Amino acid sequence: MLATREYIEQHGKPVSLYSDKHAIFRVSGPEKRNTTVTQFGRVLYDLAIELICANSSEAKGRVERANQTLQDRLIKEMRLEGITGIEAANAWLATFIADFNSRFSRPAKFPKDLHRPVQESPDELRDIFAWHDVRTVSKSLTFQYDKILYLMDTTEENSRLAGEKIKVLDYPDGTLAFLYGPRSLKFQAFDKLACVDQGQIVDNKRLGTVLRLAQVKQDERESEGKRERSKKSPSRKAQVRIQEQLRAINPVLADPSLFVASSKR
């Protein structure tokens, strides 16, 4: 979805997107799933872009030929250029596209550019291209996402949300937002897979029972070797690259625990 956002920001919104029937674009076996649209399909719907999946053998051939170019020719070209990293590949990609189009492209029968200008603001695009999910607020104003327990403030306004559905926005950089309609919800996070701070059990009466239960569950997961995040959550490759870049600049930026205060005045 990051590549799609970069394309839209550079060229505008196309009228339609032509793809194969990969599970990224289309739900396979909707009768066996609790959803009829994929995350990518939802993004296109929010941007008013029509999705067309190839159905005939000729159409599938056009899609697969483009895939073969990217999977075969592009890799060989990068090897000849001595490119070994993502940053270098992205910087060189415009040169490859211009050279490839100059040799193999054909003028369109109708050359009019049908891309539409992007009306959405950068913040709206950020929300649209985030991973969306839904959670139900419990009677104690808590909910779980990716094996982390979130506690909402016990305000009169939030007390009306018990049993209601809220939207989870999981951004590529790893940050989260929780929305009820247009309202952004404030929360406190308790990671059940992290180490339990016994001071919190004593100081925070509201978390006492929750933390004691989580501590028992942690011991169980330690013995069973199941201390892992949910497999259904989105992969954050972009976040990993950002952490690697920060680590190259200064290891403390990626891992603040490495910071050691100087004793010099």
N, C-alpha and C positions, 0 to 999 in steps of 0.2 A: 504494500500500500504506500510505502514511502516513495517508490519509483513512480507510482501513479500521481501522487501529489506533486512531485517535482515536474512531471510532464505537464500537468494542468497549470501550474504556476508559470511555466515557460511559454506554453502554446495556447492556453485557454481550455475551455471545456468542449470536448467533441460532442457531436450529436449522438453517436453510438460507439460502442466498443465491441469489436469482433474477436471472439476467442473460441477455444475448443471447449469441451465439456468437463474440464478438470474440476475437482471438488472445490477449488478456490472460488470458482465463478458460479457454480451451480450445485444445489443440494442433490446428492445421489440418494435415491430411496427416501423421499420425504415422508412416506407413510411409516417409516421406522424411526423417524427423528421428531424431536419436539420443535423444530423450526423449519420454515420453508424458504429461508433466504440465508445466504452466507454473509460473513462480515464484509467481504468485498462487494457483494450484491447490495448490501445496505448502503455502503458508501456511494455507489453509483446512483441508487434511488434518491438519496439525499441531495445529490448534485444534479439530478434530473438528466442522467445519462442513460441511454437505452443500451441494454446488454443483449447481444446477439450471439448465440452459441452455434458453431458450425454443425450442420446436420447431414449434409450430403458428402459423398466421398471427395468430390472436387473441392468443396470448401475446406474439408479437413486437410486435404493435401496442401492447400495454400497456407494454412496455419502451421502445419508440421514442417514445411519447407523453411518458414521463418525461424521456427525453433531449431531446426538443424543448423541453420546459419549461425545462430547464437551459441549453440552447443559445440560446434565443430570448427567453423572457420574463425570465429572470434577468438577462441582459445589458442589456435595456432598463430594467429596474427599477434596476440599478446606475447606468446613465447618468442616469436621472432624479434619483437621490440624489447625483449628482456624485462617485461613487466611482471612483478611478483607480488605486488600489494594492491589492496582495494583503492587506496587514495591515488596511486599512480594510474590504475586502470580507469578510474573515473575522469582523471585529467586528460587522458589520451582518447577517451571514447568519442568525443566530438570529431576528432581527426579521422577515426575509423568510419564513422557514419558518413561524413562528407565524401571520403574516398569511395566507400561502397555505393553510395547513391549516384556518384558521378559515372560509375561504370555499369551499374545494373538497373538503375531506376528508369521508369518510363513515365512520360507525361500523362497526367490524368485526363480522362475524357471530358470531365467537367472540372476545370482547374479552380473553381471558386473555393475559397477557404471557409469552411462551415464551423470552425471553432468559435465558440461564444466567449465573451469576456467573463472573467470570474467576478461575480457579484458578492460572494461571501468574504467576510473579513478574515484576517489571519487567525484570530481566535476561533472563529466559526469553523474554519478549515481544520484547525487543530482538534476540535471536538469531533468533527465528522470522521477524521481519519484515525481516531482513537479506537481501541478495542472496546466494544459495548457489551455489557452484560446486565443482568437484572438480579436483585436480591430482595428478600422479604425481611422487613424489620420485625424482630421479636417483641414480645410484651415488655421485656426489660430494656428495650431500645438498643439492641445489639444485632449485629449481622456478621456473617463470615464471607471472606473472599480470599482465595488462594491460601487457605489454611491460616489466615490471620483473623483474629477477632477484633471487630471495630465497635466501639462504644460511643453512642451519641450523648450529647449533653441532655440532662433531664430538665428541659425547659417545658413550659406549657405548650409552646408551639410544636415541639418535637413529640410530646406525649400523644398527639393526635396521629402520629405516623405508625403506631403499633399495628402490625398486620398489613401495612401498605407496601407496595412494590417501589423500589428505588432503582435508579439507573447508575451503573458503574462505568466510569470512563477510565480505561487503562491506556496511558499514553506510551509511545515508543521509548521515551527516556526513563520509564519506570515509575513516574509519578501517577497518582490516582486522584480522581474526583468522584464524588457521590452527589447525585442530583435527585430531587423530588420535584418534578415539573421543571420550572426555570430556577428553582431555589437550590443553591449550593449548600450542602450539609457539612457542619463541622463535626469532627470525630476525634477519638483517641484510639490509637492502634495498640493491640497487644498481640505480639508474635508468639504463637504457641510452639514454634520450632526454635525460638531463641532461648537463651539461658534465662531462668526465672530469677528476678531480683527479689530476695526475701524482704528487703526493706519496703518494697511496694505492698507486700502482703500485710504488713503491719500498719503502714501509713494510710493506705487507701482502703477504707472499709468496703466500698462498693466492689472493688476488684478481688477481695479476699477469697470468696468462694470460687470465682472464676479461675484465679491463679492457682489455687490448690488443686483444682480439677486438671488444669493444664499441666501442672507439674507431674501429676500421676501419668497423664497421657504421654508426656515427654519421656518418662522412664520406660514406658511400654515401647515407644518408638525406638528408643536407644537400643533396647534389647532385641527388637525385631529388625533393626536396620532400615526403617521406613521413614526417615527424616528427610522427605523430599517435598517439593512444591507440587501443585496440581499439574498433571500432564495436559489438561485442557486449556491452561492459561497461555496467552500469546508468548512466543519466543521474543526475547529482547536483544537481538543481535546488534541493533544500533546502540543500545545501552552498553553492551560489552565493548564496542569499538570506542565509545566515548570514554569509558573507564581506562582503556589501554592508552588513549591519547593523554589523559590526565596523568596516568602513571609515568608516561615518558617525560612529561614536563616536570612533575614533582610527585613522588610516591605518596606524599601526605595528602594530596588532593583526592586521590582515589581511596586511600585508607587512612582516615584521621587518627586511628589508634597508633600509627607509627610516629606521631608527633612526640618529640621529647623537648621539654622546656629547657632553655639554656639557664645555667646557674650564674652566668656572668651578668653584671649590672651595667 
